[in-house]
Amino acid sequence: MRTFAAAGWLPLLDPRSPAPIIRERKMDQLAGRHVTFYKDGDTLGYETVDAEVAAFAQNHISLEGPELNFVYFSQVDEFGHKYGALDDPYFDALGRVDQLVKNLHEVIEDRVKNFGEEWIVLITTDHGHLDEGGHGGDSDQERSSFLIAYGVGRENPQWEAPIAQHQISQIILHSMSTLTT
Ligand SMILES: [Zn+2]
């Protein structure tokens, strides 16, 4: 399986950060089976790195179409922490990321059209949040998130809610094993 991961938040991917969350898999990278792209949003600004992550991801997915892809946009999280979830900066960040997601979606639709592939697109957040900003407590609002799952070139997956975080990767891999391409 060929895999791809892109993010503007270093702890996810940078091998120099303490234990990157997504394994480096150097041998797979050398063999071209695993490609990563990461930028330091803390230093360069999250709006900037999100655009770079999106551009790289669009290009790579369009040309290579790896079987499993992970793309993380940082600015919604960043603005949510800074300004809370009920203010214009947060909604503006949502709007910008919506556009980046739309562009990626078009790349996937093109692959489906050109190569007859079947894709499942999943969208989620890294954590829940208080309206005023901040998390880490025990409330439902902070500990819950959403998971959007839809098919491109195939039916939408039918998953029973609620899904606990520890179940997600298993569910995704099971769905992939039922894809025909
Ligand atoms: Zn956060």
Backbone and ligand atoms as CSV (ligand in chain L), in Angstrom:
chain,resi,resn,atom,element,x,y,z
A,1,MET,N,N,0.835,-1.191,0.000
A,1,MET,CA,C,0.000,0.000,0.000
A,1,MET,C,C,0.878,1.253,0.000
A,2,ARG,N,N,0.530,2.226,-0.847
A,2,ARG,CA,C,1.263,3.500,-0.827
A,2,ARG,C,C,0.514,4.499,0.053
A,3,THR,N,N,1.262,5.204,0.866
A,3,THR,CA,C,0.644,6.115,1.827
A,3,THR,C,C,1.234,7.514,1.686
A,4,PHE,N,N,0.449,8.485,2.138
A,4,PHE,CA,C,0.856,9.884,2.047
A,4,PHE,C,C,0.326,10.636,3.253
A,5,ALA,N,N,1.142,11.515,3.825
A,5,ALA,CA,C,0.694,12.333,4.951
A,5,ALA,C,C,1.264,13.740,4.819
A,6,ALA,N,N,0.422,14.732,5.049
A,6,ALA,CA,C,0.854,16.123,4.957
A,6,ALA,C,C,0.233,16.920,6.098
A,7,ALA,N,N,1.029,17.801,6.723
A,7,ALA,CA,C,0.529,18.580,7.859
A,7,ALA,C,C,1.392,19.801,8.095
A,8,GLY,N,N,0.776,20.848,8.635
A,8,GLY,CA,C,1.502,22.059,9.009
A,8,GLY,C,C,1.723,22.145,10.503
A,9,TRP,N,N,1.603,21.014,11.180
A,9,TRP,CA,C,1.844,20.959,12.622
A,9,TRP,C,C,2.884,19.876,12.860
A,10,LEU,N,N,4.089,20.292,13.271
A,10,LEU,CA,C,5.246,19.395,13.263
A,10,LEU,C,C,5.107,18.112,14.094
A,11,PRO,N,N,4.467,18.156,15.264
A,11,PRO,CA,C,4.420,16.907,16.049
A,11,PRO,C,C,3.776,15.736,15.295
A,12,LEU,N,N,3.024,16.028,14.245
A,12,LEU,CA,C,2.419,14.923,13.488
A,12,LEU,C,C,3.451,14.179,12.648
A,13,LEU,N,N,4.436,14.893,12.112
A,13,LEU,CA,C,5.269,14.286,11.075
A,13,LEU,C,C,6.773,14.517,11.177
A,14,ASP,N,N,7.192,15.581,11.805
A,14,ASP,CA,C,8.622,15.903,11.780
A,14,ASP,C,C,9.402,14.910,12.635
A,15,PRO,N,N,10.360,14.172,12.037
A,15,PRO,CA,C,11.121,13.187,12.807
A,15,PRO,C,C,11.937,13.818,13.937
A,16,ARG,N,N,12.188,15.137,13.867
A,16,ARG,CA,C,12.948,15.787,14.937
A,16,ARG,C,C,12.082,16.120,16.145
A,17,SER,N,N,10.758,16.076,15.981
A,17,SER,CA,C,9.913,16.330,17.151
A,17,SER,C,C,9.861,15.031,17.962
A,18,PRO,N,N,9.623,15.153,19.272
A,18,PRO,CA,C,9.658,13.944,20.098
A,18,PRO,C,C,8.549,12.981,19.681
A,19,ALA,N,N,8.932,11.866,19.106
A,19,ALA,CA,C,7.998,10.820,18.675
A,19,ALA,C,C,6.878,11.368,17.796
A,20,PRO,N,N,7.150,11.650,16.516
A,20,PRO,CA,C,6.060,12.115,15.650
A,20,PRO,C,C,4.897,11.120,15.662
A,21,ILE,N,N,3.682,11.651,15.634
A,21,ILE,CA,C,2.493,10.811,15.795
A,21,ILE,C,C,2.368,9.832,14.625
A,22,ILE,N,N,2.702,10.295,13.412
A,22,ILE,CA,C,2.695,9.398,12.252
A,22,ILE,C,C,4.123,8.892,12.049
A,23,ARG,N,N,4.285,7.599,12.060
A,23,ARG,CA,C,5.645,7.029,12.014
A,23,ARG,C,C,6.388,7.438,10.741
A,24,GLU,N,N,7.694,7.600,10.894
A,24,GLU,CA,C,8.520,8.078,9.788
A,24,GLU,C,C,8.661,7.030,8.671
A,25,ARG,N,N,8.845,5.791,9.053
A,25,ARG,CA,C,8.978,4.670,8.084
A,25,ARG,C,C,9.976,5.011,6.981
A,26,LYS,N,N,11.202,5.198,7.392
A,26,LYS,CA,C,12.254,5.641,6.484
A,26,LYS,C,C,12.438,4.690,5.299
A,27,MET,N,N,12.424,3.396,5.568
A,27,MET,CA,C,12.639,2.424,4.484
A,27,MET,C,C,11.535,2.548,3.433
A,28,ASP,N,N,10.303,2.721,3.908
A,28,ASP,CA,C,9.185,2.879,2.963
A,28,ASP,C,C,9.314,4.179,2.181
A,29,GLN,N,N,9.836,5.221,2.848
A,29,GLN,CA,C,10.038,6.491,2.136
A,29,GLN,C,C,11.085,6.320,1.035
A,30,LEU,N,N,12.174,5.629,1.369
A,30,LEU,CA,C,13.226,5.402,0.372
A,30,LEU,C,C,12.698,4.587,-0.800
A,31,ALA,N,N,11.794,3.682,-0.507
A,31,ALA,CA,C,11.237,2.827,-1.563
A,31,ALA,C,C,10.091,3.509,-2.302
A,32,GLY,N,N,9.742,4.732,-1.887
A,32,GLY,CA,C,8.672,5.471,-2.555
A,32,GLY,C,C,7.272,5.023,-2.164
A,33,ARG,N,N,7.183,4.211,-1.104
A,33,ARG,CA,C,5.850,3.750,-0.684
A,33,ARG,C,C,5.196,4.692,0.315
A,34,HIS,N,N,5.978,5.599,0.888
A,34,HIS,CA,C,5.435,6.510,1.894
A,34,HIS,C,C,6.031,7.906,1.652
A,35,VAL,N,N,5.148,8.882,1.452
A,35,VAL,CA,C,5.598,10.249,1.178
A,35,VAL,C,C,5.025,11.168,2.249
A,36,THR,N,N,5.872,12.067,2.767
A,36,THR,CA,C,5.376,13.023,3.756
A,36,THR,C,C,5.718,14.452,3.311
A,37,PHE,N,N,4.917,15.385,3.797
A,37,PHE,CA,C,5.176,16.810,3.562
A,37,PHE,C,C,4.782,17.534,4.839
A,38,TYR,N,N,5.728,18.245,5.436
A,38,TYR,CA,C,5.376,18.969,6.663
A,38,TYR,C,C,6.050,20.326,6.712
A,39,LYS,N,N,5.354,21.249,7.362
A,39,LYS,CA,C,5.837,22.620,7.519
A,39,LYS,C,C,5.578,23.038,8.960
A,40,ASP,N,N,6.331,24.034,9.402
A,40,ASP,CA,C,6.197,24.506,10.779
A,40,ASP,C,C,5.225,25.682,10.852
A,41,GLY,N,N,3.971,25.382,11.096
A,41,GLY,CA,C,2.949,26.427,11.168
A,41,GLY,C,C,3.190,27.409,12.294
A,42,ASP,N,N,3.800,26.922,13.384
A,42,ASP,CA,C,4.098,27.792,14.527
A,42,ASP,C,C,4.983,28.954,14.105
A,43,THR,N,N,5.956,28.680,13.246
A,43,THR,CA,C,6.899,29.709,12.809
A,43,THR,C,C,6.397,30.462,11.584
A,44,LEU,N,N,5.844,29.736,10.627
A,44,LEU,CA,C,5.509,30.335,9.328
A,44,LEU,C,C,4.089,30.886,9.264
A,45,GLY,N,N,3.267,30.548,10.241
A,45,GLY,CA,C,1.862,30.965,10.231
A,45,GLY,C,C,0.998,29.846,9.658
A,46,TYR,N,N,-0.109,29.571,10.326
A,46,TYR,CA,C,-0.907,28.408,9.944
A,46,TYR,C,C,-1.670,28.607,8.635
A,47,GLU,N,N,-2.068,29.853,8.374
A,47,GLU,CA,C,-2.737,30.106,7.096
A,47,GLU,C,C,-1.809,29.782,5.933
A,48,THR,N,N,-0.555,30.239,6.061
A,48,THR,CA,C,0.445,30.019,5.010
A,48,THR,C,C,0.718,28.533,4.811
A,49,VAL,N,N,0.979,27.827,5.894
A,49,VAL,CA,C,1.358,26.411,5.731
A,49,VAL,C,C,0.170,25.559,5.269
A,50,ASP,N,N,-1.044,25.939,5.666
A,50,ASP,CA,C,-2.212,25.191,5.173
A,50,ASP,C,C,-2.287,25.256,3.650
A,51,ALA,N,N,-2.025,26.447,3.100
A,51,ALA,CA,C,-2.069,26.595,1.641
A,51,ALA,C,C,-0.981,25.746,0.984
A,52,GLU,N,N,0.200,25.679,1.623
A,52,GLU,CA,C,1.292,24.864,1.066
A,52,GLU,C,C,0.979,23.381,1.172
A,53,VAL,N,N,0.427,22.982,2.306
A,53,VAL,CA,C,0.029,21.576,2.498
A,53,VAL,C,C,-1.008,21.194,1.441
A,54,ALA,N,N,-1.978,22.090,1.227
A,54,ALA,CA,C,-3.037,21.819,0.244
A,54,ALA,C,C,-2.461,21.681,-1.153
A,55,ALA,N,N,-1.550,22.601,-1.517
A,55,ALA,CA,C,-0.983,22.570,-2.870
A,55,ALA,C,C,-0.198,21.278,-3.090
A,56,PHE,N,N,0.617,20.903,-2.101
A,56,PHE,CA,C,1.404,19.675,-2.244
A,56,PHE,C,C,0.477,18.460,-2.325
A,57,ALA,N,N,-0.530,18.434,-1.448
A,57,ALA,CA,C,-1.445,17.285,-1.407
A,57,ALA,C,C,-2.213,17.148,-2.721
A,58,GLN,N,N,-2.709,18.263,-3.236
A,58,GLN,CA,C,-3.444,18.217,-4.516
A,58,GLN,C,C,-2.574,17.620,-5.609
A,59,ASN,N,N,-1.348,18.121,-5.688
A,59,ASN,CA,C,-0.440,17.666,-6.722
A,59,ASN,C,C,-0.106,16.183,-6.553
A,60,HIS,N,N,0.229,15.796,-5.340
A,60,HIS,CA,C,0.663,14.414,-5.106
A,60,HIS,C,C,-0.488,13.430,-5.312
A,61,ILE,N,N,-1.658,13.766,-4.780
A,61,ILE,CA,C,-2.797,12.850,-4.913
A,61,ILE,C,C,-3.225,12.775,-6.379
A,62,SER,N,N,-3.172,13.898,-7.048
A,62,SER,CA,C,-3.547,13.914,-8.461
A,62,SER,C,C,-2.612,13.029,-9.292
A,63,LEU,N,N,-1.300,13.136,-9.044
A,63,LEU,CA,C,-0.332,12.410,-9.867
A,63,LEU,C,C,-0.174,10.956,-9.440
A,64,GLU,N,N,-0.177,10.707,-8.118
A,64,GLU,CA,C,0.181,9.378,-7.611
A,64,GLU,C,C,-1.017,8.573,-7.103
A,65,GLY,N,N,-2.032,9.264,-6.574
A,65,GLY,CA,C,-3.193,8.560,-6.034
A,65,GLY,C,C,-2.861,7.453,-5.054
A,66,PRO,N,N,-2.126,7.764,-3.976
A,66,PRO,CA,C,-1.810,6.725,-2.992
A,66,PRO,C,C,-3.096,6.109,-2.419
A,67,GLU,N,N,-2.966,4.913,-1.861
A,67,GLU,CA,C,-4.160,4.211,-1.361
A,67,GLU,C,C,-4.678,4.819,-0.055
A,68,LEU,N,N,-3.767,5.344,0.762
A,68,LEU,CA,C,-4.192,5.902,2.052
A,68,LEU,C,C,-3.536,7.273,2.234
A,69,ASN,N,N,-4.371,8.287,2.445
A,69,ASN,CA,C,-3.873,9.667,2.511
A,69,ASN,C,C,-4.358,10.348,3.787
A,70,PHE,N,N,-3.478,11.135,4.369
A,70,PHE,CA,C,-3.832,11.913,5.556
A,70,PHE,C,C,-3.396,13.357,5.310
A,71,VAL,N,N,-4.347,14.283,5.379
A,71,VAL,CA,C,-4.018,15.700,5.176
A,71,VAL,C,C,-4.588,16.489,6.352
A,72,TYR,N,N,-3.715,17.219,7.022
A,72,TYR,CA,C,-4.146,17.973,8.197
A,72,TYR,C,C,-4.018,19.481,7.960
A,73,PHE,N,N,-5.153,20.182,8.092
A,73,PHE,CA,C,-5.137,21.641,8.036
A,73,PHE,C,C,-5.227,22.182,9.464
A,74,SER,N,N,-4.368,23.146,9.767
A,74,SER,CA,C,-4.151,23.544,11.166
A,74,SER,C,C,-4.938,24.765,11.612
A,75,GLN,N,N,-5.326,25.644,10.677
A,75,GLN,CA,C,-5.753,26.974,11.111
A,75,GLN,C,C,-7.081,27.006,11.859
A,76,VAL,N,N,-7.969,26.069,11.607
A,76,VAL,CA,C,-9.234,26.068,12.356
A,76,VAL,C,C,-8.944,25.823,13.835
A,77,ASP,N,N,-8.060,24.860,14.095
A,77,ASP,CA,C,-7.640,24.591,15.468
A,77,ASP,C,C,-6.982,25.832,16.082
A,78,GLU,N,N,-6.070,26.420,15.335
A,78,GLU,CA,C,-5.311,27.567,15.823
A,78,GLU,C,C,-6.237,28.745,16.180
A,79,PHE,N,N,-7.137,29.081,15.252
A,79,PHE,CA,C,-8.026,30.213,15.495
A,79,PHE,C,C,-9.065,29.892,16.570
A,80,GLY,N,N,-9.468,28.625,16.646
A,80,GLY,CA,C,-10.390,28.217,17.707
A,80,GLY,C,C,-9.767,28.399,19.077
A,81,HIS,N,N,-8.498,27.997,19.197
A,81,HIS,CA,C,-7.795,28.167,20.473
A,81,HIS,C,C,-7.661,29.641,20.825
A,82,LYS,N,N,-7.339,30.436,19.829
A,82,LYS,CA,C,-7.035,31.846,20.071
A,82,LYS,C,C,-8.275,32.688,20.328
A,83,TYR,N,N,-9.330,32.458,19.522
A,83,TYR,CA,C,-10.474,33.375,19.547
A,83,TYR,C,C,-11.777,32.723,19.986
A,84,GLY,N,N,-11.741,31.413,20.285
A,84,GLY,CA,C,-12.985,30.729,20.585
A,84,GLY,C,C,-13.701,30.346,19.312
A,85,ALA,N,N,-14.822,29.630,19.478
A,85,ALA,CA,C,-15.500,29.039,18.325
A,85,ALA,C,C,-16.732,29.834,17.890
A,86,LEU,N,N,-16.912,31.042,18.418
A,86,LEU,CA,C,-18.121,31.808,18.089
A,86,LEU,C,C,-17.797,33.166,17.488
A,87,ASP,N,N,-16.582,33.336,17.035
A,87,ASP,CA,C,-16.174,34.659,16.575
A,87,ASP,C,C,-15.705,34.631,15.120
A,88,ASP,N,N,-15.685,35.793,14.489
A,88,ASP,CA,C,-15.359,35.877,13.064
A,88,ASP,C,C,-14.043,35.208,12.658
A,89,PRO,N,N,-12.936,35.388,13.424
A,89,PRO,CA,C,-11.684,34.759,12.974
A,89,PRO,C,C,-11.829,33.250,12.803
A,90,TYR,N,N,-12.626,32.628,13.684
A,90,TYR,CA,C,-12.848,31.187,13.591
A,90,TYR,C,C,-13.664,30.849,12.334
A,91,PHE,N,N,-14.725,31.609,12.093
A,91,PHE,CA,C,-15.559,31.341,10.905
A,91,PHE,C,C,-14.783,31.614,9.619
A,92,ASP,N,N,-13.931,32.643,9.638
A,92,ASP,CA,C,-13.102,32.925,8.460
A,92,ASP,C,C,-12.149,31.762,8.183
A,93,ALA,N,N,-11.551,31.221,9.249
A,93,ALA,CA,C,-10.641,30.077,9.095
A,93,ALA,C,C,-11.404,28.885,8.523
A,94,LEU,N,N,-12.629,28.664,9.029
A,94,LEU,CA,C,-13.462,27.570,8.499
A,94,LEU,C,C,-13.694,27.749,7.001
A,95,GLY,N,N,-13.980,28.994,6.598
A,95,GLY,CA,C,-14.244,29.281,5.188
A,95,GLY,C,C,-13.027,28.980,4.321
A,96,ARG,N,N,-11.852,29.378,4.803
A,96,ARG,CA,C,-10.631,29.131,4.017
A,96,ARG,C,C,-10.351,27.640,3.902
A,97,VAL,N,N,-10.515,26.920,4.999
A,97,VAL,CA,C,-10.241,25.479,4.959
A,97,VAL,C,C,-11.308,24.758,4.126
A,98,ASP,N,N,-12.545,25.232,4.177
A,98,ASP,CA,C,-13.590,24.670,3.300
A,98,ASP,C,C,-13.139,24.699,1.845
A,99,GLN,N,N,-12.556,25.835,1.466
A,99,GLN,CA,C,-12.090,25.971,0.088
A,99,GLN,C,C,-10.966,24.985,-0.222
A,100,LEU,N,N,-10.033,24.813,0.713
A,100,LEU,CA,C,-8.928,23.868,0.504
A,100,LEU,C,C,-9.461,22.439,0.384
A,101,VAL,N,N,-10.457,22.121,1.204
A,101,VAL,CA,C,-11.058,20.780,1.147
A,101,VAL,C,C,-11.780,20.587,-0.190
A,102,LYS,N,N,-12.466,21.647,-0.634
A,102,LYS,CA,C,-13.174,21.582,-1.916
A,102,LYS,C,C,-12.182,21.295,-3.056
A,103,ASN,N,N,-11.039,21.982,-3.027
A,103,ASN,CA,C,-10.033,21.757,-4.072
A,103,ASN,C,C,-9.534,20.314,-4.061
A,104,LEU,N,N,-9.303,19.774,-2.861
A,104,LEU,CA,C,-8.859,18.382,-2.763
A,104,LEU,C,C,-9.940,17.430,-3.275
A,105,HIS,N,N,-11.186,17.759,-2.938
A,105,HIS,CA,C,-12.305,16.944,-3.379
A,105,HIS,C,C,-12.364,16.868,-4.905
A,106,GLU,N,N,-12.085,17.998,-5.544
A,106,GLU,CA,C,-12.112,18.017,-7.017
A,106,GLU,C,C,-11.023,17.122,-7.601
A,107,VAL,N,N,-9.861,17.119,-6.951
A,107,VAL,CA,C,-8.774,16.234,-7.395
A,107,VAL,C,C,-9.224,14.769,-7.318
A,108,ILE,N,N,-9.897,14.438,-6.231
A,108,ILE,CA,C,-10.359,13.054,-6.048
A,108,ILE,C,C,-11.441,12.714,-7.081
A,109,GLU,N,N,-12.356,13.662,-7.314
A,109,GLU,CA,C,-13.389,13.429,-8.339
A,109,GLU,C,C,-12.764,13.189,-9.711
A,110,ASP,N,N,-11.707,13.924,-10.019
A,110,ASP,CA,C,-11.011,13.728,-11.291
A,110,ASP,C,C,-10.429,12.327,-11.380
A,111,ARG,N,N,-9.827,11.849,-10.272
A,111,ARG,CA,C,-9.249,10.495,-10.295
A,111,ARG,C,C,-10.339,9.447,-10.508
A,112,VAL,N,N,-11.476,9.667,-9.848
A,112,VAL,CA,C,-12.595,8.727,-9.998
A,112,VAL,C,C,-13.056,8.704,-11.464
A,113,LYS,N,N,-13.148,9.903,-12.034
A,113,LYS,CA,C,-13.584,10.008,-13.428
A,113,LYS,C,C,-12.569,9.359,-14.370
A,114,ASN,N,N,-11.289,9.636,-14.154
A,114,ASN,CA,C,-10.251,9.193,-15.088
A,114,ASN,C,C,-9.844,7.731,-14.915
A,115,PHE,N,N,-9.876,7.240,-13.665
A,115,PHE,CA,C,-9.330,5.902,-13.417
A,115,PHE,C,C,-10.361,4.936,-12.829
A,116,GLY,N,N,-11.601,5.388,-12.634
A,116,GLY,CA,C,-12.634,4.508,-12.081
A,116,GLY,C,C,-12.348,4.069,-10.653
A,117,GLU,N,N,-11.616,4.899,-9.899
A,117,GLU,CA,C,-11.280,4.506,-8.520
A,117,GLU,C,C,-12.476,4.700,-7.585
A,118,GLU,N,N,-12.363,4.084,-6.398
A,118,GLU,CA,C,-13.372,4.273,-5.352
A,118,GLU,C,C,-12.684,4.876,-4.133
A,119,TRP,N,N,-13.228,5.969,-3.638
A,119,TRP,CA,C,-12.610,6.662,-2.504
A,119,TRP,C,C,-13.601,6.815,-1.361
A,120,ILE,N,N,-13.065,6.774,-0.151
A,120,ILE,CA,C,-13.817,7.223,1.024
A,120,ILE,C,C,-13.098,8.449,1.563
A,121,VAL,N,N,-13.831,9.546,1.704
A,121,VAL,CA,C,-13.257,10.769,2.266
A,121,VAL,C,C,-13.782,10.920,3.692
A,122,LEU,N,N,-12.853,11.129,4.620
A,122,LEU,CA,C,-13.213,11.276,6.031
A,122,LEU,C,C,-12.756,12.642,6.511
A,123,ILE,N,N,-13.614,13.333,7.219
A,123,ILE,CA,C,-13.251,14.639,7.758
A,123,ILE,C,C,-13.564,14.660,9.251
A,124,THR,N,N,-12.574,15.056,10.023
A,124,THR,CA,C,-12.807,15.170,11.464
A,124,THR,C,C,-11.917,16.262,12.049
A,125,THR,N,N,-12.065,16.518,13.322
A,125,THR,CA,C,-11.195,17.474,14.019
A,125,THR,C,C,-10.303,16.696,14.975
A,126,ASP,N,N,-9.274,17.350,15.485
A,126,ASP,CA,C,-8.404,16.619,16.410
A,126,ASP,C,C,-8.971,16.570,17.825
A,127,HIS,N,N,-9.903,17.453,18.155
A,127,HIS,CA,C,-10.496,17.407,19.493
A,127,HIS,C,C,-11.714,18.319,19.540
A,128,GLY,N,N,-12.514,18.154,20.576
A,128,GLY,CA,C,-13.631,19.064,20.818
A,128,GLY,C,C,-13.126,20.353,21.455
A,129,HIS,N,N,-14.077,21.203,21.837
A,129,HIS,CA,C,-13.664,22.555,22.188
A,129,HIS,C,C,-14.758,23.256,22.978
A,130,LEU,N,N,-14.387,24.137,23.893
A,130,LEU,CA,C,-15.376,25.016,24.519
A,130,LEU,C,C,-15.656,26.178,23.575
A,131,ASP,N,N,-16.873,26.720,23.642
A,131,ASP,CA,C,-17.218,27.837,22.750
A,131,ASP,C,C,-16.230,28.996,22.897
A,132,GLU,N,N,-15.795,29.236,24.127
A,132,GLU,CA,C,-14.912,30.394,24.358
A,132,GLU,C,C,-13.449,30.071,24.032
A,133,GLY,N,N,-13.176,28.847,23.602
A,133,GLY,CA,C,-11.797,28.447,23.313
A,133,GLY,C,C,-11.240,27.625,24.460
A,134,GLY,N,N,-10.382,26.678,24.125
A,134,GLY,CA,C,-9.755,25.858,25.162
A,134,GLY,C,C,-10.403,24.487,25.284
A,135,HIS,N,N,-9.612,23.546,25.751
A,135,HIS,CA,C,-10.100,22.179,25.966
A,135,HIS,C,C,-9.178,21.504,26.965
A,136,GLY,N,N,-9.425,20.244,27.222
A,136,GLY,CA,C,-8.595,19.515,28.179
A,136,GLY,C,C,-9.413,19.068,29.370
A,137,GLY,N,N,-10.629,19.608,29.490
A,137,GLY,CA,C,-11.516,19.209,30.576
A,137,GLY,C,C,-12.295,17.961,30.228
A,138,ASP,N,N,-13.261,17.647,31.076
A,138,ASP,CA,C,-13.959,16.370,30.964
A,138,ASP,C,C,-15.352,16.506,30.339
A,139,SER,N,N,-15.729,17.723,29.900
A,139,SER,CA,C,-17.094,17.916,29.398
A,139,SER,C,C,-17.282,17.216,28.049
A,140,ASP,N,N,-18.554,16.899,27.736
A,140,ASP,CA,C,-18.862,16.277,26.436
A,140,ASP,C,C,-18.384,17.156,25.294
A,141,GLN,N,N,-18.590,18.473,25.450
A,141,GLN,CA,C,-18.216,19.411,24.389
A,141,GLN,C,C,-16.726,19.314,24.059
A,142,GLU,N,N,-15.907,19.119,25.077
A,142,GLU,CA,C,-14.467,19.048,24.850
A,142,GLU,C,C,-14.020,17.666,24.375
A,143,ARG,N,N,-14.776,16.637,24.754
A,143,ARG,CA,C,-14.323,15.274,24.469
A,143,ARG,C,C,-14.981,14.678,23.225
A,144,SER,N,N,-15.884,15.432,22.586
A,144,SER,CA,C,-16.573,14.898,21.406
A,144,SER,C,C,-16.088,15.594,20.150
A,145,SER,N,N,-16.244,14.899,19.038
A,145,SER,CA,C,-15.960,15.497,17.752
A,145,SER,C,C,-16.946,14.879,16.759
A,146,PHE,N,N,-16.793,15.237,15.491
A,146,PHE,CA,C,-17.651,14.659,14.468
A,146,PHE,C,C,-16.791,13.865,13.497
A,147,LEU,N,N,-17.418,12.985,12.750
A,147,LEU,CA,C,-16.719,12.269,11.689
A,147,LEU,C,C,-17.633,12.260,10.467
A,148,ILE,N,N,-17.198,12.963,9.428
A,148,ILE,CA,C,-17.927,12.940,8.162
A,148,ILE,C,C,-17.283,11.861,7.306
A,149,ALA,N,N,-18.087,10.971,6.756
A,149,ALA,CA,C,-17.534,9.909,5.902
A,149,ALA,C,C,-18.405,9.794,4.664
A,150,TYR,N,N,-17.829,9.983,3.499
A,150,TYR,CA,C,-18.630,9.829,2.294
A,150,TYR,C,C,-17.817,9.212,1.164
A,151,GLY,N,N,-18.540,8.592,0.270
A,151,GLY,CA,C,-17.887,7.894,-0.819
A,151,GLY,C,C,-17.836,8.743,-2.076
A,152,VAL,N,N,-16.735,8.623,-2.798
A,152,VAL,CA,C,-16.629,9.230,-4.128
A,152,VAL,C,C,-16.372,8.072,-5.088
A,153,GLY,N,N,-17.279,7.882,-6.050
A,153,GLY,CA,C,-17.167,6.729,-6.943
A,153,GLY,C,C,-17.677,5.453,-6.312
A,154,ARG,N,N,-18.313,5.558,-5.164
A,154,ARG,CA,C,-18.892,4.409,-4.454
A,154,ARG,C,C,-19.973,4.935,-3.506
A,155,GLU,N,N,-20.714,3.987,-2.891
A,155,GLU,CA,C,-21.732,4.379,-1.918
A,155,GLU,C,C,-21.077,5.012,-0.687
A,156,ASN,N,N,-21.848,5.835,0.021
A,156,ASN,CA,C,-21.360,6.308,1.315
A,156,ASN,C,C,-21.233,5.131,2.264
A,157,PRO,N,N,-20.195,5.124,3.101
A,157,PRO,CA,C,-20.092,4.047,4.081
A,157,PRO,C,C,-21.243,4.140,5.101
A,158,GLN,N,N,-21.747,3.007,5.535
A,158,GLN,CA,C,-22.821,2.979,6.540
A,158,GLN,C,C,-22.226,2.552,7.872
A,159,TRP,N,N,-21.883,3.510,8.700
A,159,TRP,CA,C,-21.282,3.194,9.993
A,159,TRP,C,C,-22.234,3.609,11.092
A,160,GLU,N,N,-22.301,2.741,12.112
A,160,GLU,CA,C,-23.186,3.053,13.229
A,160,GLU,C,C,-22.530,4.048,14.172
A,161,ALA,N,N,-23.263,5.096,14.517
A,161,ALA,CA,C,-22.746,6.078,15.471
A,161,ALA,C,C,-23.263,5.701,16.876
A,162,PRO,N,N,-22.617,6.112,17.942
A,162,PRO,CA,C,-21.360,6.856,17.946
A,162,PRO,C,C,-20.147,5.940,17.720
A,163,ILE,N,N,-19.067,6.528,17.261
A,163,ILE,CA,C,-17.825,5.794,17.070
A,163,ILE,C,C,-16.795,6.358,18.044
A,164,ALA,N,N,-16.173,5.468,18.811
A,164,ALA,CA,C,-15.118,5.930,19.728
A,164,ALA,C,C,-13.825,6.117,18.953
A,165,GLN,N,N,-12.994,7.033,19.443
A,165,GLN,CA,C,-11.758,7.346,18.716
A,165,GLN,C,C,-10.916,6.117,18.423
A,166,HIS,N,N,-10.820,5.210,19.404
A,166,HIS,CA,C,-9.935,4.063,19.208
A,166,HIS,C,C,-10.472,3.089,18.146
A,167,GLN,N,N,-11.746,3.272,17.727
A,167,GLN,CA,C,-12.317,2.365,16.724
A,167,GLN,C,C,-12.077,2.856,15.295
A,168,ILE,N,N,-11.723,4.126,15.151
A,168,ILE,CA,C,-11.755,4.739,13.820
A,168,ILE,C,C,-10.793,4.075,12.839
A,169,SER,N,N,-9.537,3.879,13.257
A,169,SER,CA,C,-8.562,3.341,12.289
A,169,SER,C,C,-8.974,1.944,11.840
A,170,GLN,N,N,-9.505,1.158,12.770
A,170,GLN,CA,C,-9.959,-0.193,12.430
A,170,GLN,C,C,-11.100,-0.151,11.406
A,171,ILE,N,N,-12.030,0.769,11.625
A,171,ILE,CA,C,-13.171,0.904,10.708
A,171,ILE,C,C,-12.695,1.333,9.318
A,172,ILE,N,N,-11.757,2.277,9.292
A,172,ILE,CA,C,-11.243,2.753,8.005
A,172,ILE,C,C,-10.568,1.623,7.251
A,173,LEU,N,N,-9.693,0.889,7.936
A,173,LEU,CA,C,-8.958,-0.180,7.254
A,173,LEU,C,C,-9.915,-1.278,6.785
A,174,HIS,N,N,-10.942,-1.556,7.581
A,174,HIS,CA,C,-11.915,-2.555,7.155
A,174,HIS,C,C,-12.636,-2.102,5.891
A,175,SER,N,N,-13.009,-0.807,5.851
A,175,SER,CA,C,-13.699,-0.282,4.661
A,175,SER,C,C,-12.810,-0.381,3.445
A,176,MET,N,N,-11.505,-0.098,3.639
A,176,MET,CA,C,-10.591,-0.161,2.500
A,176,MET,C,C,-10.513,-1.577,1.941
A,177,SER,N,N,-10.600,-2.563,2.819
A,177,SER,CA,C,-10.467,-3.948,2.356
A,177,SER,C,C,-11.685,-4.355,1.535
A,178,THR,N,N,-12.771,-3.580,1.611
A,178,THR,CA,C,-13.952,-3.912,0.821
A,178,THR,C,C,-13.992,-3.150,-0.493
A,179,LEU,N,N,-13.018,-2.229,-0.697
A,179,LEU,CA,C,-12.990,-1.504,-1.966
A,179,LEU,C,C,-12.537,-2.443,-3.069
A,180,THR,N,N,-13.003,-2.196,-4.267
A,180,THR,CA,C,-12.676,-3.123,-5.345
A,180,THR,C,C,-11.419,-2.689,-6.109
A,181,THR,N,N,-10.945,-1.455,-5.900
A,181,THR,CA,C,-9.740,-1.047,-6.638
A,181,THR,C,C,-8.611,-0.801,-5.659
L,1,ZN,ZN,ZN,-6.067,22.140,19.303
